[in-house]
Amino acid sequence: MTKKIIQWIVPLFLAGVSISNVAARNVTSPAETPAHPATQEVKIDNFSFAPQTITIPVGTTIHWTNRDDIPHTVVSEDKTTFKSKVLDTDQDFAFTFSQPGTFNYFCSVHPKMTATVVVK
């Protein structure tokens, strides 16, 4: 009887060990999981950027979309960090923020249109 029990237990034990080893190899810890870049949207409408201030983590891409009936631009305050072409209705511009900091920007066609991106 003992021999029959061992004949059943040993294969089950070995099968369980091999399955758990396979499962353990396929599990990734949060540190190993590749980060997916984040995306945020800013709407340009009614002569304003919405939201007016947005806080994002480093590596996030912001897409600005012109929903207004007139052209607008998206230009960093220093005029070199990012600068879109003139955006007609429903056109968009994207920029990925790779450094932390506060980035003020404006519309060069309508300089009183301003907003801020805070990157942490």
N, CA, C and O atoms as CSV, one atom per row, in Angstrom:
chain,resi,resn,atom,element,x,y,z
A,1,MET,N,N,0.826,-1.192,0.000
A,1,MET,CA,C,0.000,0.000,0.000
A,1,MET,C,C,0.865,1.248,0.000
A,1,MET,O,O,0.586,2.197,-0.733
A,2,THR,N,N,1.915,1.259,0.816
A,2,THR,CA,C,2.816,2.397,0.870
A,2,THR,C,C,3.465,2.645,-0.483
A,2,THR,O,O,3.648,3.790,-0.897
A,3,LYS,N,N,3.809,1.560,-1.168
A,3,LYS,CA,C,4.438,1.681,-2.482
A,3,LYS,C,C,3.486,2.348,-3.468
A,3,LYS,O,O,3.923,3.159,-4.284
A,4,LYS,N,N,2.165,2.019,-3.409
A,4,LYS,CA,C,1.177,2.619,-4.306
A,4,LYS,C,C,1.025,4.121,-4.014
A,4,LYS,O,O,0.913,4.929,-4.936
A,5,ILE,N,N,1.022,4.480,-2.739
A,5,ILE,CA,C,0.905,5.894,-2.369
A,5,ILE,C,C,2.109,6.668,-2.899
A,5,ILE,O,O,1.956,7.759,-3.448
A,6,ILE,N,N,3.289,6.114,-2.737
A,6,ILE,CA,C,4.504,6.773,-3.220
A,6,ILE,C,C,4.459,6.899,-4.742
A,6,ILE,O,O,4.891,7.909,-5.297
A,7,GLN,N,N,3.929,5.861,-5.422
A,7,GLN,CA,C,3.829,5.918,-6.879
A,7,GLN,C,C,2.915,7.056,-7.325
A,7,GLN,O,O,3.117,7.618,-8.401
A,8,TRP,N,N,1.926,7.400,-6.526
A,8,TRP,CA,C,1.023,8.504,-6.862
A,8,TRP,C,C,1.572,9.855,-6.405
A,8,TRP,O,O,1.435,10.851,-7.115
A,9,ILE,N,N,2.172,9.895,-5.261
A,9,ILE,CA,C,2.642,11.164,-4.695
A,9,ILE,C,C,3.840,11.717,-5.457
A,9,ILE,O,O,3.888,12.911,-5.754
A,10,VAL,N,N,4.799,10.866,-5.773
A,10,VAL,CA,C,6.018,11.348,-6.437
A,10,VAL,C,C,5.700,12.026,-7.769
A,10,VAL,O,O,6.169,13.142,-7.990
A,11,PRO,N,N,4.915,11.402,-8.678
A,11,PRO,CA,C,4.608,12.105,-9.937
A,11,PRO,C,C,3.829,13.400,-9.710
A,11,PRO,O,O,4.077,14.396,-10.390
A,12,LEU,N,N,2.892,13.397,-8.764
A,12,LEU,CA,C,2.138,14.615,-8.478
A,12,LEU,C,C,3.050,15.711,-7.932
A,12,LEU,O,O,2.949,16.876,-8.317
A,13,PHE,N,N,3.938,15.312,-7.029
A,13,PHE,CA,C,4.888,16.271,-6.466
A,13,PHE,C,C,5.764,16.866,-7.563
A,13,PHE,O,O,5.940,18.082,-7.632
A,14,LEU,N,N,6.305,16.014,-8.412
A,14,LEU,CA,C,7.179,16.492,-9.494
A,14,LEU,C,C,6.416,17.378,-10.472
A,14,LEU,O,O,6.947,18.384,-10.942
A,15,ALA,N,N,5.181,17.014,-10.777
A,15,ALA,CA,C,4.361,17.834,-11.677
A,15,ALA,C,C,4.101,19.194,-11.045
A,15,ALA,O,O,4.169,20.223,-11.717
A,16,GLY,N,N,3.802,19.193,-9.745
A,16,GLY,CA,C,3.562,20.457,-9.043
A,16,GLY,C,C,4.786,21.340,-9.019
A,16,GLY,O,O,4.673,22.552,-9.198
A,17,VAL,N,N,5.953,20.764,-8.803
A,17,VAL,CA,C,7.199,21.527,-8.776
A,17,VAL,C,C,7.483,22.112,-10.148
A,17,VAL,O,O,7.867,23.277,-10.254
A,18,SER,N,N,7.301,21.327,-11.194
A,18,SER,CA,C,7.616,21.838,-12.525
A,18,SER,C,C,6.632,22.922,-12.941
A,18,SER,O,O,7.019,23.892,-13.593
A,19,ILE,N,N,5.353,22.768,-12.570
A,19,ILE,CA,C,4.377,23.806,-12.897
A,19,ILE,C,C,4.684,25.080,-12.126
A,19,ILE,O,O,4.633,26.173,-12.689
A,20,SER,N,N,5.002,24.948,-10.839
A,20,SER,CA,C,5.292,26.156,-10.066
A,20,SER,C,C,6.554,26.842,-10.569
A,20,SER,O,O,6.636,28.071,-10.554
A,21,ASN,N,N,7.547,26.062,-11.018
A,21,ASN,CA,C,8.756,26.675,-11.568
A,21,ASN,C,C,8.457,27.447,-12.843
A,21,ASN,O,O,8.988,28.539,-13.043
A,22,VAL,N,N,7.611,26.892,-13.711
A,22,VAL,CA,C,7.231,27.580,-14.943
A,22,VAL,C,C,6.480,28.852,-14.604
A,22,VAL,O,O,6.751,29.909,-15.172
A,23,ALA,N,N,5.538,28.754,-13.681
A,23,ALA,CA,C,4.770,29.928,-13.291
A,23,ALA,C,C,5.671,30.989,-12.688
A,23,ALA,O,O,5.506,32.176,-12.971
A,24,ALA,N,N,6.617,30.581,-11.864
A,24,ALA,CA,C,7.521,31.550,-11.233
A,24,ALA,C,C,8.375,32.252,-12.270
A,24,ALA,O,O,8.686,33.433,-12.111
A,25,ARG,N,N,8.760,31.560,-13.319
A,25,ARG,CA,C,9.581,32.194,-14.359
A,25,ARG,C,C,8.801,33.214,-15.167
A,25,ARG,O,O,9.389,34.141,-15.725
A,26,ASN,N,N,7.479,33.058,-15.240
A,26,ASN,CA,C,6.664,33.958,-16.046
A,26,ASN,C,C,6.128,35.151,-15.260
A,26,ASN,O,O,5.482,36.025,-15.838
A,27,VAL,N,N,6.378,35.201,-13.990
A,27,VAL,CA,C,5.923,36.312,-13.169
A,27,VAL,C,C,6.980,37.404,-13.201
A,27,VAL,O,O,8.169,37.141,-13.023
A,28,THR,N,N,6.529,38.636,-13.432
A,28,THR,CA,C,7.465,39.753,-13.402
A,28,THR,C,C,7.098,40.656,-12.245
A,28,THR,O,O,5.924,40.892,-11.962
A,29,SER,N,N,8.103,41.145,-11.596
A,29,SER,CA,C,7.857,42.061,-10.494
A,29,SER,C,C,7.601,43.438,-11.077
A,29,SER,O,O,7.951,43.694,-12.229
A,30,PRO,N,N,6.991,44.336,-10.300
A,30,PRO,CA,C,6.753,45.690,-10.803
A,30,PRO,C,C,8.032,46.372,-11.293
A,30,PRO,O,O,7.988,47.163,-12.235
A,31,ALA,N,N,9.161,46.074,-10.666
A,31,ALA,CA,C,10.417,46.697,-11.085
A,31,ALA,C,C,10.842,46.208,-12.464
A,31,ALA,O,O,11.529,46.927,-13.189
A,32,GLU,N,N,10.438,44.983,-12.839
A,32,GLU,CA,C,10.812,44.439,-14.133
A,32,GLU,C,C,9.810,44.776,-15.223
A,32,GLU,O,O,10.127,44.659,-16.407
A,33,THR,N,N,8.614,45.190,-14.851
A,33,THR,CA,C,7.584,45.483,-15.822
A,33,THR,C,C,7.957,46.748,-16.586
A,33,THR,O,O,8.215,47.785,-15.974
A,34,PRO,N,N,7.989,46.677,-17.924
A,34,PRO,CA,C,8.354,47.868,-18.680
A,34,PRO,C,C,7.315,48.964,-18.486
A,34,PRO,O,O,6.113,48.701,-18.487
A,35,ALA,N,N,7.782,50.177,-18.322
A,35,ALA,CA,C,6.881,51.309,-18.142
A,35,ALA,C,C,6.291,51.709,-19.491
A,35,ALA,O,O,6.993,51.805,-20.498
A,36,HIS,N,N,5.002,51.934,-19.480
A,36,HIS,CA,C,4.350,52.416,-20.683
A,36,HIS,C,C,4.270,53.931,-20.579
A,36,HIS,O,O,3.774,54.462,-19.585
A,37,PRO,N,N,4.754,54.627,-21.594
A,37,PRO,CA,C,4.727,56.077,-21.512
A,37,PRO,C,C,3.295,56.586,-21.371
A,37,PRO,O,O,2.377,56.097,-22.029
A,38,ALA,N,N,3.129,57.554,-20.519
A,38,ALA,CA,C,1.811,58.142,-20.297
A,38,ALA,C,C,1.530,59.210,-21.338
A,38,ALA,O,O,2.446,59.818,-21.892
A,39,THR,N,N,0.257,59.426,-21.592
A,39,THR,CA,C,-0.174,60.462,-22.523
A,39,THR,C,C,-1.245,61.296,-21.846
A,39,THR,O,O,-2.134,60.760,-21.185
A,40,GLN,N,N,-1.162,62.586,-22.008
A,40,GLN,CA,C,-2.171,63.508,-21.485
A,40,GLN,C,C,-2.649,64.410,-22.627
A,40,GLN,O,O,-1.917,64.667,-23.583
A,41,GLU,N,N,-3.854,64.870,-22.509
A,41,GLU,CA,C,-4.446,65.736,-23.534
A,41,GLU,C,C,-4.650,67.140,-22.985
A,41,GLU,O,O,-5.066,67.325,-21.841
A,42,VAL,N,N,-4.348,68.126,-23.830
A,42,VAL,CA,C,-4.682,69.518,-23.531
A,42,VAL,C,C,-5.496,70.025,-24.715
A,42,VAL,O,O,-5.089,69.899,-25.870
A,43,LYS,N,N,-6.628,70.588,-24.410
A,43,LYS,CA,C,-7.529,71.088,-25.447
A,43,LYS,C,C,-7.307,72.591,-25.624
A,43,LYS,O,O,-7.181,73.338,-24.653
A,44,ILE,N,N,-7.265,73.008,-26.877
A,44,ILE,CA,C,-7.187,74.441,-27.201
A,44,ILE,C,C,-8.569,74.817,-27.722
A,44,ILE,O,O,-9.006,74.330,-28.765
A,45,ASP,N,N,-9.247,75.687,-26.988
A,45,ASP,CA,C,-10.601,76.078,-27.389
A,45,ASP,C,C,-10.967,77.399,-26.727
A,45,ASP,O,O,-10.572,77.676,-25.594
A,46,ASN,N,N,-11.728,78.205,-27.455
A,46,ASN,CA,C,-12.223,79.476,-26.916
A,46,ASN,C,C,-11.077,80.335,-26.376
A,46,ASN,O,O,-11.174,80.928,-25.302
A,47,PHE,N,N,-10.000,80.386,-27.143
A,47,PHE,CA,C,-8.811,81.184,-26.805
A,47,PHE,C,C,-8.204,80.808,-25.452
A,47,PHE,O,O,-7.762,81.676,-24.699
A,48,SER,N,N,-8.187,79.507,-25.152
A,48,SER,CA,C,-7.565,79.071,-23.906
A,48,SER,C,C,-7.064,77.632,-24.037
A,48,SER,O,O,-7.501,76.873,-24.902
A,49,PHE,N,N,-6.131,77.287,-23.147
A,49,PHE,CA,C,-5.626,75.924,-23.015
A,49,PHE,C,C,-6.334,75.297,-21.821
A,49,PHE,O,O,-6.437,75.916,-20.762
A,50,ALA,N,N,-6.819,74.081,-21.988
A,50,ALA,CA,C,-7.500,73.413,-20.870
A,50,ALA,C,C,-6.976,71.986,-20.738
A,50,ALA,O,O,-7.064,71.190,-21.673
A,51,PRO,N,N,-6.427,71.674,-19.559
A,51,PRO,CA,C,-6.378,72.492,-18.356
A,51,PRO,C,C,-5.303,73.585,-18.450
A,51,PRO,O,O,-4.337,73.473,-19.205
A,52,GLN,N,N,-5.501,74.620,-17.672
A,52,GLN,CA,C,-4.577,75.758,-17.634
A,52,GLN,C,C,-3.220,75.348,-17.062
A,52,GLN,O,O,-2.177,75.797,-17.538
A,53,THR,N,N,-3.243,74.502,-16.049
A,53,THR,CA,C,-2.023,73.945,-15.459
A,53,THR,C,C,-2.198,72.437,-15.377
A,53,THR,O,O,-3.237,71.946,-14.938
A,54,ILE,N,N,-1.165,71.701,-15.807
A,54,ILE,CA,C,-1.212,70.241,-15.764
A,54,ILE,C,C,0.084,69.739,-15.131
A,54,ILE,O,O,1.171,70.209,-15.467
A,55,THR,N,N,-0.040,68.786,-14.217
A,55,THR,CA,C,1.121,68.195,-13.554
A,55,THR,C,C,1.252,66.755,-14.028
A,55,THR,O,O,0.294,65.983,-13.984
A,56,ILE,N,N,2.457,66.406,-14.485
A,56,ILE,CA,C,2.689,65.087,-15.083
A,56,ILE,C,C,4.009,64.500,-14.597
A,56,ILE,O,O,4.876,65.240,-14.132
A,57,PRO,N,N,4.175,63.186,-14.696
A,57,PRO,CA,C,5.488,62.599,-14.395
A,57,PRO,C,C,6.427,62.732,-15.595
A,57,PRO,O,O,5.982,62.894,-16.731
A,58,VAL,N,N,7.727,62.662,-15.327
A,58,VAL,CA,C,8.735,62.672,-16.391
A,58,VAL,C,C,8.420,61.535,-17.356
A,58,VAL,O,O,8.041,60.442,-16.935
A,59,GLY,N,N,8.578,61.794,-18.644
A,59,GLY,CA,C,8.342,60.782,-19.667
A,59,GLY,C,C,6.956,60.839,-20.280
A,59,GLY,O,O,6.656,60.091,-21.211
A,60,THR,N,N,6.110,61.717,-19.770
A,60,THR,CA,C,4.747,61.837,-20.285
A,60,THR,C,C,4.747,62.668,-21.572
A,60,THR,O,O,5.486,63.643,-21.706
A,61,THR,N,N,3.900,62.254,-22.506
A,61,THR,CA,C,3.694,63.007,-23.739
A,61,THR,C,C,2.378,63.756,-23.623
A,61,THR,O,O,1.350,63.185,-23.259
A,62,ILE,N,N,2.425,65.038,-23.936
A,62,ILE,CA,C,1.194,65.833,-23.982
A,62,ILE,C,C,0.833,66.045,-25.438
A,62,ILE,O,O,1.676,66.387,-26.267
A,63,HIS,N,N,-0.448,65.833,-25.730
A,63,HIS,CA,C,-1.012,66.126,-27.050
A,63,HIS,C,C,-1.926,67.333,-26.902
A,63,HIS,O,O,-2.919,67.284,-26.177
A,64,TRP,N,N,-1.589,68.409,-27.588
A,64,TRP,CA,C,-2.450,69.577,-27.648
A,64,TRP,C,C,-3.270,69.465,-28.925
A,64,TRP,O,O,-2.714,69.217,-29.995
A,65,THR,N,N,-4.583,69.643,-28.827
A,65,THR,CA,C,-5.445,69.586,-30.007
A,65,THR,C,C,-6.230,70.882,-30.099
A,65,THR,O,O,-6.868,71.310,-29.137
A,66,ASN,N,N,-6.172,71.508,-31.284
A,66,ASN,CA,C,-6.898,72.757,-31.500
A,66,ASN,C,C,-8.357,72.439,-31.823
A,66,ASN,O,O,-8.663,71.902,-32.888
A,67,ARG,N,N,-9.246,72.772,-30.904
A,67,ARG,CA,C,-10.688,72.600,-31.110
A,67,ARG,C,C,-11.369,73.931,-31.428
A,67,ARG,O,O,-12.593,74.006,-31.535
A,68,ASP,N,N,-10.558,74.975,-31.577
A,68,ASP,CA,C,-11.074,76.301,-31.891
A,68,ASP,C,C,-11.262,76.426,-33.399
A,68,ASP,O,O,-10.736,75.625,-34.172
A,69,ASP,N,N,-12.022,77.446,-33.806
A,69,ASP,CA,C,-12.258,77.688,-35.234
A,69,ASP,C,C,-11.163,78.517,-35.878
A,69,ASP,O,O,-11.195,78.765,-37.084
A,70,ILE,N,N,-10.199,78.944,-35.085
A,70,ILE,CA,C,-9.101,79.756,-35.625
A,70,ILE,C,C,-7.764,79.109,-35.282
A,70,ILE,O,O,-7.691,78.306,-34.352
A,71,PRO,N,N,-6.711,79.443,-36.011
A,71,PRO,CA,C,-5.399,78.822,-35.770
A,71,PRO,C,C,-4.775,79.246,-34.447
A,71,PRO,O,O,-4.993,80.355,-33.958
A,72,HIS,N,N,-3.986,78.321,-33.879
A,72,HIS,CA,C,-3.235,78.580,-32.653
A,72,HIS,C,C,-1.888,77.871,-32.750
A,72,HIS,O,O,-1.670,77.040,-33.631
A,73,THR,N,N,-0.985,78.216,-31.825
A,73,THR,CA,C,0.296,77.525,-31.705
A,73,THR,C,C,0.508,77.144,-30.241
A,73,THR,O,O,-0.212,77.597,-29.351
A,74,VAL,N,N,1.511,76.303,-30.019
A,74,VAL,CA,C,1.933,75.917,-28.669
A,74,VAL,C,C,3.439,76.150,-28.631
A,74,VAL,O,O,4.195,75.442,-29.296
A,75,VAL,N,N,3.880,77.155,-27.844
A,75,VAL,CA,C,5.294,77.527,-27.830
A,75,VAL,C,C,5.764,77.683,-26.386
A,75,VAL,O,O,5.140,78.385,-25.591
A,76,SER,N,N,6.880,77.014,-26.058
A,76,SER,CA,C,7.439,77.166,-24.714
A,76,SER,C,C,7.889,78.605,-24.512
A,76,SER,O,O,8.242,79.303,-25.462
A,77,GLU,N,N,7.869,79.030,-23.257
A,77,GLU,CA,C,8.242,80.399,-22.918
A,77,GLU,C,C,9.643,80.754,-23.425
A,77,GLU,O,O,9.883,81.887,-23.844
A,78,ASP,N,N,10.571,79.783,-23.388
A,78,ASP,CA,C,11.930,80.053,-23.874
A,78,ASP,C,C,12.033,79.949,-25.398
A,78,ASP,O,O,13.089,80.213,-25.972
A,79,LYS,N,N,10.946,79.569,-26.041
A,79,LYS,CA,C,10.822,79.462,-27.501
A,79,LYS,C,C,11.740,78.415,-28.123
A,79,LYS,O,O,11.878,78.362,-29.345
A,80,THR,N,N,12.378,77.572,-27.284
A,80,THR,CA,C,13.262,76.548,-27.845
A,80,THR,C,C,12.927,75.134,-27.366
A,80,THR,O,O,13.205,74.169,-28.077
A,81,THR,N,N,12.342,74.993,-26.185
A,81,THR,CA,C,12.061,73.665,-25.650
A,81,THR,C,C,11.050,72.931,-26.528
A,81,THR,O,O,11.263,71.771,-26.879
A,82,PHE,N,N,9.966,73.589,-26.879
A,82,PHE,CA,C,9.005,73.028,-27.833
A,82,PHE,C,C,8.300,74.164,-28.559
A,82,PHE,O,O,8.091,75.248,-28.014
A,83,LYS,N,N,7.941,73.882,-29.800
A,83,LYS,CA,C,7.289,74.891,-30.636
A,83,LYS,C,C,6.533,74.186,-31.756
A,83,LYS,O,O,7.127,73.495,-32.583
A,84,SER,N,N,5.234,74.368,-31.770
A,84,SER,CA,C,4.415,73.741,-32.808
A,84,SER,C,C,4.367,74.635,-34.044
A,84,SER,O,O,4.711,75.816,-33.994
A,85,LYS,N,N,3.940,74.052,-35.130
A,85,LYS,CA,C,3.578,74.848,-36.301
A,85,LYS,C,C,2.206,75.441,-36.003
A,85,LYS,O,O,1.623,75.133,-34.963
A,86,VAL,N,N,1.691,76.261,-36.863
A,86,VAL,CA,C,0.346,76.793,-36.684
A,86,VAL,C,C,-0.636,75.632,-36.836
A,86,VAL,O,O,-0.613,74.899,-37.825
A,87,LEU,N,N,-1.495,75.489,-35.832
A,87,LEU,CA,C,-2.460,74.385,-35.813
A,87,LEU,C,C,-3.839,74.880,-36.231
A,87,LEU,O,O,-4.428,75.744,-35.582
A,88,ASP,N,N,-4.337,74.322,-37.317
A,88,ASP,CA,C,-5.707,74.625,-37.723
A,88,ASP,C,C,-6.665,73.763,-36.896
A,88,ASP,O,O,-6.223,72.938,-36.097
A,89,THR,N,N,-7.949,73.948,-37.082
A,89,THR,CA,C,-8.961,73.202,-36.342
A,89,THR,C,C,-8.720,71.696,-36.465
A,89,THR,O,O,-8.527,71.168,-37.560
A,90,ASP,N,N,-8.738,71.023,-35.319
A,90,ASP,CA,C,-8.565,69.569,-35.185
A,90,ASP,C,C,-7.142,69.071,-35.450
A,90,ASP,O,O,-6.915,67.861,-35.451
A,91,GLN,N,N,-6.201,69.948,-35.670
A,91,GLN,CA,C,-4.807,69.512,-35.773
A,91,GLN,C,C,-4.221,69.457,-34.371
A,91,GLN,O,O,-4.687,70.133,-33.454
A,92,ASP,N,N,-3.167,68.617,-34.226
A,92,ASP,CA,C,-2.572,68.498,-32.906
A,92,ASP,C,C,-1.053,68.554,-32.963
A,92,ASP,O,O,-0.434,68.445,-34.022
A,93,PHE,N,N,-0.488,68.726,-31.786
A,93,PHE,CA,C,0.954,68.793,-31.591
A,93,PHE,C,C,1.265,68.003,-30.331
A,93,PHE,O,O,0.541,68.081,-29.339
A,94,ALA,N,N,2.360,67.235,-30.384
A,94,ALA,CA,C,2.735,66.422,-29.217
A,94,ALA,C,C,4.181,66.691,-28.833
A,94,ALA,O,O,5.033,66.943,-29.685
A,95,PHE,N,N,4.436,66.633,-27.535
A,95,PHE,CA,C,5.794,66.801,-27.011
A,95,PHE,C,C,5.932,65.911,-25.777
A,95,PHE,O,O,5.038,65.857,-24.932
A,96,THR,N,N,7.074,65.211,-25.688
A,96,THR,CA,C,7.362,64.352,-24.535
A,96,THR,C,C,8.316,65.077,-23.592
A,96,THR,O,O,9.379,65.546,-23.999
A,97,PHE,N,N,7.919,65.158,-22.336
A,97,PHE,CA,C,8.699,65.860,-21.321
A,97,PHE,C,C,9.652,64.880,-20.646
A,97,PHE,O,O,9.226,64.016,-19.880
A,98,SER,N,N,10.942,65.020,-20.934
A,98,SER,CA,C,11.943,64.073,-20.427
A,98,SER,C,C,12.716,64.605,-19.217
A,98,SER,O,O,13.541,63.890,-18.648
A,99,GLN,N,N,12.460,65.831,-18.827
A,99,GLN,CA,C,13.142,66.441,-17.678
A,99,GLN,C,C,12.115,67.056,-16.735
A,99,GLN,O,O,11.099,67.585,-17.184
A,100,PRO,N,N,12.378,66.987,-15.419
A,100,PRO,CA,C,11.464,67.661,-14.495
A,100,PRO,C,C,11.619,69.174,-14.594
A,100,PRO,O,O,12.655,69.686,-15.016
A,101,GLY,N,N,10.577,69.866,-14.199
A,101,GLY,CA,C,10.630,71.326,-14.201
A,101,GLY,C,C,9.257,71.912,-14.438
A,101,GLY,O,O,8.270,71.192,-14.586
A,102,THR,N,N,9.211,73.239,-14.472
A,102,THR,CA,C,7.977,73.966,-14.770
A,102,THR,C,C,8.150,74.616,-16.129
A,102,THR,O,O,9.103,75.360,-16.362
A,103,PHE,N,N,7.221,74.327,-17.017
A,103,PHE,CA,C,7.304,74.800,-18.399
A,103,PHE,C,C,6.084,75.663,-18.704
A,103,PHE,O,O,4.974,75.159,-18.872
A,104,ASN,N,N,6.311,76.958,-18.769
A,104,ASN,CA,C,5.251,77.877,-19.163
A,104,ASN,C,C,5.224,77.931,-20.686
A,104,ASN,O,O,6.266,77.857,-21.337
A,105,TYR,N,N,4.029,78.061,-21.248
A,105,TYR,CA,C,3.921,78.147,-22.701
A,105,TYR,C,C,2.787,79.088,-23.093
A,105,TYR,O,O,1.988,79.505,-22.254
A,106,PHE,N,N,2.730,79.414,-24.379
A,106,PHE,CA,C,1.753,80.371,-24.875
A,106,PHE,C,C,1.440,80.090,-26.340
A,106,PHE,O,O,2.075,79.247,-26.973
A,107,CYS,N,N,0.464,80.801,-26.862
A,107,CYS,CA,C,0.135,80.772,-28.286
A,107,CYS,C,C,0.796,81.988,-28.916
A,107,CYS,O,O,0.518,83.120,-28.520
A,108,SER,N,N,1.663,81.765,-29.889
A,108,SER,CA,C,2.373,82.900,-30.496
A,108,SER,C,C,1.453,83.770,-31.351
A,108,SER,O,O,1.772,84.928,-31.621
A,109,VAL,N,N,0.327,83.228,-31.772
A,109,VAL,CA,C,-0.651,84.012,-32.535
A,109,VAL,C,C,-1.458,84.894,-31.592
A,109,VAL,O,O,-1.853,86.005,-31.946
A,110,HIS,N,N,-1.697,84.383,-30.383
A,110,HIS,CA,C,-2.476,85.095,-29.361
A,110,HIS,C,C,-1.699,85.031,-28.041
A,110,HIS,O,O,-2.019,84.210,-27.182
A,111,PRO,N,N,-0.680,85.889,-27.868
A,111,PRO,CA,C,0.244,85.780,-26.736
A,111,PRO,C,C,-0.387,85.857,-25.342
A,111,PRO,O,O,0.255,85.486,-24.359
A,112,LYS,N,N,-1.629,86.331,-25.241
A,112,LYS,CA,C,-2.280,86.373,-23.930
A,112,LYS,C,C,-2.791,84.977,-23.520
A,112,LYS,O,O,-3.189,84.769,-22.374
A,113,MET,N,N,-2.774,84.032,-24.462
A,113,MET,CA,C,-3.125,82.637,-24.148
A,113,MET,C,C,-1.913,81.970,-23.532
A,113,MET,O,O,-0.923,81.736,-24.225
A,114,THR,N,N,-1.968,81.661,-22.261
A,114,THR,CA,C,-0.829,81.044,-21.577
A,114,THR,C,C,-1.298,79.865,-20.729
A,114,THR,O,O,-2.467,79.762,-20.360
A,115,ALA,N,N,-0.346,78.981,-20.434
A,115,ALA,CA,C,-0.618,77.842,-19.560
A,115,ALA,C,C,0.714,77.291,-19.049
A,115,ALA,O,O,1.781,77.793,-19.402
A,116,THR,N,N,0.638,76.255,-18.215
A,116,THR,CA,C,1.839,75.710,-17.568
A,116,THR,C,C,1.778,74.195,-17.505
A,116,THR,O,O,0.733,73.596,-17.249
A,117,VAL,N,N,2.953,73.590,-17.751
A,117,VAL,CA,C,3.129,72.138,-17.529
A,117,VAL,C,C,4.140,72.004,-16.397
A,117,VAL,O,O,5.231,72.570,-16.464
A,118,VAL,N,N,3.776,71.252,-15.351
A,118,VAL,CA,C,4.681,70.961,-14.241
A,118,VAL,C,C,5.053,69.484,-14.356
A,118,VAL,O,O,4.192,68.604,-14.326
A,119,VAL,N,N,6.359,69.235,-14.487
A,119,VAL,CA,C,6.855,67.864,-14.659
A,119,VAL,C,C,7.602,67.469,-13.402
A,119,VAL,O,O,8.548,68.143,-12.994
A,120,LYS,N,N,7.168,66.359,-12.782
A,120,LYS,CA,C,7.810,65.898,-11.525
A,120,LYS,C,C,8.453,64.559,-11.727
A,120,LYS,O,O,9.039,64.009,-10.794
